[in-house]
Amino acid sequence: MFPWRWLALLALIPLALSANAGVKVKLTQKGLDFGRELAVASLQKKLMTIKVPDISGKERVKPIGKVRYSVTEMRVVKLGLPSSAIGLVPGTGFSLTITNAFLSLHGRWRVKYLRFIKDRGSFDLAIKSLSITTSISLRSDNMGLPAVAMASCTTTLGGVSVKLHGGASWLYNLFRRFIEKGLQSQLQKKLCPLVAESVSSMNQFLKTVNVMAPVDRYAEIAYPMVSSPDISSSSIGLNLKGEFYNIGNHMEPPFSPAPFFLPNQEQSMLYIGLSAFTANSASFVYNKAGTLSLKITDDMVPRSSPIRLTTNTFGVLIPQIAKLFPGLMMVLQLKMTKDPLSSIEANKVTVDAKSSLTAYAILANTKLAPLFVLNLDFSVSARVNVVGNKLAGAVTLNRLDMSLGKSYVGDFKVGSLSNIFQIVLKWVVLPTVNVRLKEGFPLPSLGKINLKNTQLQILKGYIMIGTDLQNSG
């Protein structure tokens, strides 16, 4: 396999799509160099499999006359690729150049002359100053996955020398004049096809790109490209969709990504920018799935809390509740009336949510008696961090505004409930949300390439992750 793994995100979906990206990725020269090391190691392994066909012929050698010869059982015993470089071809793809490579072969030789005299032995062939230059094109296949192909390849073989084991001394001249030339020609014919095979074999590995990555039993996140890769002389820029979907029911949200641009930074191998669109598409998906609704019971409130979900507790503030439903347990039903909305400013991620909260008394027959409905408008601050190949986070309460939606127990002052519901949000609702956020969601990835040395910045309009890469395969 020719693992241009770091470039696997280059062509994830048919390029007929054209829209703003929810997620942007930029691969720097440092990232290309990481990939070059993997590529050279894999190419070296592939070139060790070179199979040179047998060579035979006849030549006239003075004063012996006609000599028939054959060279067989050739195999590579040593191969080195000490110098290599990778470069970008703007708008097209990239190139890999290998220089000062060396190659050693071992094989068997046979000769027959003067009609009945035969001789045989072994030989070692050494090639120095071998160079390979190949250009790779990038495209998207009909399944929306990345595909690569070798666009061009050239090889140059420097000095070739043969050392014979056994046989008469005059045979050396024969092998120098004819065998060296024949072997050199055969090797040049074999090298580029092997490089092409290496490039082609990468396409099977590219199918591991997480174009559609599962998040949990409710959602998955899509990372197809929405435009062609932006390949400059120093970096590769990718525009990815970065959108959450309900599993089995893909529906576009009623909003689109806003344009944003990654800054020109080169310290890390890879930069990933995630806009508020991705977070808001998650809100759309999870609210649609009903997972943002929460039933709150007293056993969810910490035992250390002075506030209990009982009609006695609420009756202190709303006497009608204690009179109508004395000594009963309560349950609260929280539902989002709108999808939570995320906004990203410098060093700050905020989520605003509007919800309704219905309070019920639990009657002796376990039926629920509605007490009141509150409109809650609250804001939370989000902390985000990278865990492995995932983006995770946690939220804390900023503010809470309440208004009465409906009362089944008569009029009362909503402000008197502010402290109770701040405790409910801080000690019950947000910890429940944080359990889910702690699990995180997958970032764009490929195979067994992991992120390391990650640094996270919150900029205006997006979150930027700078990271190096590590091969765990």
N, C-alpha and C positions, 0 to 999 in steps of 0.2 A: 504493500500500500504506500502511496505517496502522500503523506499526511499534511497537506496544506491546511491543517485543522483550524489555524487561526483565521483563515479566510472563509470559513464555512458559512458565515452569515451574509455572504455577498449577494446571493441571488435566491431569495427564499420564496418568491411567488411570481407568477407571470407579470411582466412589467406593463401590462395593459392598464394596471391600476395607476392612479395618479392622485395623490392627496397629501395633506400635511401629515407629518409623522407624529405619533404619540411618543415614540422612543427613537433616539438617535444613538448610533455607535460610531466611534472613530478609532481605527487601528493606526498606531504611529509606527515610525521606523523601528523603534525599540521592539514593538510587537512583531514586526516583520522579521527581525533578527531572531526572535524566539522561534518563530515558525521555520526559519531557514535551518536552524540546528536540527529540528525534527525531520525536515525534508531531506537533508543530506544523509542523516543516519538511515532513513528508510531507503533512499536511493542506493546507498552503498550496499544494503542488504539485497536489493533487487539485482544490482549489477553482478553480485557474486554468483548469480544463477546463469550467467552467460554460457551458452552452449555453442561452441565454435564447430562448425561441420568439418568433417574429415577433408583433407586436401591431398590430391594425388596428381601426378603428371609424369612427364618424361622430358629430359633435357640431354643435350649432347655435351659431354665433358671430356676435354682433351687430357690425356691421350687414351682414355678408357673407352670412349664412345658413348653410345646411348645408355642413359641411366633412368630406370623407373623408380619413382619414390612415392611414398605416402606418409602422411602425418595423421595420427588418429588419437582417440581417447584424451582429447584436450579438455582441461578443466581449470578454472580459476583457483589459485591457491592463496593469493594475496591481492588486496585492493585497498588503496588509500585515497581519500578525498580531503586533503588537508586545507585547501583554500577554497572559499566559496563566498558569493555575494548575491544579495537579492535586491531587485530594484522594481519600481513601479512603472508601468507604461500608462500614462494618463489617458483616461477614457476607455481603456481596453482591458488591461489585466496586469500581469507582472512577469518578470523574467528571473531566471536563476542561472548563474554562471559559476562553473567549477573549473579551477585552474590548478596546475601543478599536481594533477592526480597521477597515480602510478598503478600498474597492473602487472601481475605475474601469472603465467600459465605453465602448466606441466602437461606433457604428453608423450606419446610414443612415436618413433619413426622407423621406417623400413626402406631398404633400397635393394634393387636387383640390377646387376650389370654383367656384361660378358656372357649373357644368356643363362648362366647357371650360378653365378656367385651372388649370395644374399648376405645382407647384414641388417642388424636391428639394434635398437637401444632406446633411450629416453632423452628428453630435452627439457630445458627450462627457458621460457621466453619472458623477457622483461620489457615493459613499455614505460617510458618516462615522458613527462610533459604532456600528459593527456588532458584535454580541456573539453568541456561540454557547455554549450550555451543553448538554453531553451526558453521559449516564450509561451506563456499560458494565457488562454482566453477564459473569460468568465461569462456565464449566461444562466438563465433559468430554464429548467426543463418543463415539459407539459404538465407535470404534477406540482409545479410550484416549488420545487427543491433546487438548490444550487447545483450547477454542473460545470465542470472544467474540461478543457481539451487542450492538447498541445497544438499551438499554432505554428511553431517552427522549431527546428533543432539543427545544430551544427556541432560536429566533433572534429577535433584535431589531435592526431597522434604524433608525438615527437619521435625521439630515437627508439628504435626497436632492436633488441639484441637477443641472440639465441646461443645457448650453451648446450652442446651435445655431450651425452654420456655414452661412451662406447663408439666403435667405428673408426675408420681410417681418417687421417687428418684432412685428406682432400674433400671429405664430405662437408667440412665446415664452409668451404667456399660455395658449395651447392646450396646449402641452407641459407647462407647470407644473401645470396643473389636471388633466389627464387622463393624459398619458404618464408623468409621475413616479409617479403612483399605480399605474398599471398595471405599470410596471417593478418597483416595490417589491413588489407582490403576487407577481409571477412569481419574483423572486429568493428571497423567503421560501419559496416552494414548492420551490425547487431546492436550497437549502442543506442541509437536514436529510437528504434522500435521498442527497446526495453524502457527507455524514458517515457515513451508514449503510453506503454502499459502501466507504468507507475502512476502517471497522471490520471489515466482512465480508471484505475482501481480505486482512486480516491472517491469516486462518485458513490460507491457503495457506502463508504463511511459518512459521506455528507448527508445520507438519509437519517442520521441520528440528530440532525439539527432540530432543536425544539421549536419548530414552526408553530405547533399547537401544544402547549405544555399544560398538563393537568395541575390544578391548584388544590382542589378538594372535591368533595362529592357534588358540589354545587356549580363550580366554575372552572374554566380553563382560560389561559391567556394566549393570544395569537401574536406571533412575531413575524408575519410575512413582510416582505419589502413592499413599499408603496411607490417606489421610483427606482431608477437605475442607480447603481453605486456611483458615488462621486470619487473617482480615483485621480488623485493629483500626483505630483512628483514626490510628495513627502508623506501622504497618508491616504487612507481609504475611509470615506464617509458613507454610512448606511442609514437609510430612512426606513424604520420599521413601524408597523401598525401599532403594536403595543396596546391591544384592546382586550378587555375581559369579555367573555361570553358565558351565558348559561350553557351547561353541558346538554347537548342534544336539542338546543333551541336557540340558534344564533339570531339575535335581533340587534340591529344598530341602534345606539342611543340617539336621543334628539339633540345632539351637539357634536361638534367636530374639534379636532386638535387645533390649537393656535400655533402658528409658526414659531420656532425658536432655533437658535444656532449655538453649537458648542464652541467654546473659545479655543484659540490655538495654543494648546498645551502639549508638551512632548515628554514630560517626565515619566509617565506611566506607559505601559504597553497598549492599554485599551482604555477608552473613555465611553461611558454609557450615560446618556441623558434621558431622564424620565419626566415627562410633563404631567401637569395636573390632569390631563385627559385620561391617562391610564388609571389614576385613582378614582376619577369620577365615573369611568366606565365600570369599575368594580362596584361602586355604590349603586349604579343603575342595575347591575346584574344581581347583586345580593338582595337589594330591596325588592326586585321583581320576584326573586325566589322566596321572599318572605323571611329570610334569615335575620333581617335587622329588627324584626319584631321580637319582643321579649316578655315573657310572663314572669313576674317577680313575686315570689312568695317569702314568707317570713324566715324560712330556713336558709334563704340566700343572704340574709342580712347578718353580718358578723355578730356573734354572741356578746361581744364587748360594746356593741352599739346601744345607746340609751333609747334609740328609736326602734319600736317594734311595729310590725304591720298588723295592728289590732284596732278595733273600733274604739277601745279605751284610749289609746294613744292619740288617734285623730280626734277623738271626742273632746280632748282638752282644748283643741283649737277650733273645732267645729262642734259645738254642743249638740246640735241636732242629730249627729251621727250616733253619739253615745245614748241619746234618748230613744232613737228609733231601732238601733241595733246594738244593744249593750252586750259587752263581753264576747264579741265574735272576732275571729281571725279575718284578715283581709288579703286580697290579691290585687296586684296592679298589672295592667296590660299596656305595654308601651308599643306604639306603632309609628313608623315614619310616615308623615303625610307628604313629604317630598324626598327625593333622593338627596342624601348628604352631599354637600358641595365643598370640594377641596380647593384651596388657593395656595400658591407658593410665592412667597416673597423672600428677599435676601435674609437668610438665617432663620426663616420662619415658615412652618407649614401649618395651616389652619383648616379645620373642617367645621362647617356650619351645618346644623341639622334642625329641621322642624318636625315635631312629632306630636302625637296626641297620647295622653295617658288617662286611662279609665280606671277608676278605683271601684272595687267590688267588696261587699261583705259576703263572707261564706256562711250561708245559712245552715241550720242543723241538718237539713236534707241534702246538703252539699251543693244546692243550687246557689247561683250568684245573684246578689241584689246590687244593681248599679248605684253608686253613691254620687259620683261627679266625673266630669271629663275636663281635663286641663290641656291647654295648648302650650307646649314647651318649645321654646326657641333657645337653643344652647350652642355654644362654640367650644371646641376643644383644640388644644395644641398637640401636634404630632411630632414625636421623635422618631427618626428613621435610622436604621443601621443595616449593614450587610452581614449576613451570617452564611458562610459557605458561598453557594451560588444563588442565594435568595436575598430579597430585600424584605426586612421585617421592621416592626415599629411598635409604638405604644402611644397612648393619648392621655392627656390630663385636662381637667375642666378649666375653661377660661371664665365663662359667664353662663348664667341661666336666667332667662326671662319667662314668666308664666302669665297666662290669662285664662279666665274661666270660659270653657267651651259650653258646658251644660252642667246644671246641678239637679240632682234628684232629692236633695235634702234641704232645699231652700237656699237663700242667698248667704254668702260668707265672704270674708276678705281673703283673696288668694295669697296676698303677701305673707300671711301668717304661716303658710305651708312652705315658704322658701327654704328654710333650714332643713326641713324634713327631706325635701326632694333633692337638695344638694348632696345630702348624705347618701340618699338612694343612688344618685348618679355616680358619686365618687366611690362608694363602697360596693355597689352591685353591678350597675350597668357598665361602667368603664372597665372594671376588671374582667368582666365577661368578654367585652370587645377585645381587650388586650391579650387574652388567651389566644384568640384567633389571629391577631396581628403578629404575635410572637412567632407563629408558624411560618409567616412570610409567604412570598410567592416567587416562582423561579424567574431569574433574569435570563436574557438571551444567552444560550450556551450550546456547546457541541460536545458530544461524546464524554470523554473523561478529562476534559480541560477544565481545571478549577481556577478560581480567582484567588489571588493572594496579595498581600500588602495593599489592601483597599483603603482608599480615602474618600470621604463623602463631603460634598459641598452643597449647600442649599442656596441656589441663585434665583434671580427673578424669573419666575415662570417654569422652572424645572429643577430637578435634583440631579447633580452630576456625580458619578462614581468614577474615580481614577483607579485603575487596578493593573497589576501584573498578572501573568498567566503561569500555570503550572500543569504539567502533564502527569496525570496519575495513572495513566494506562500502561 
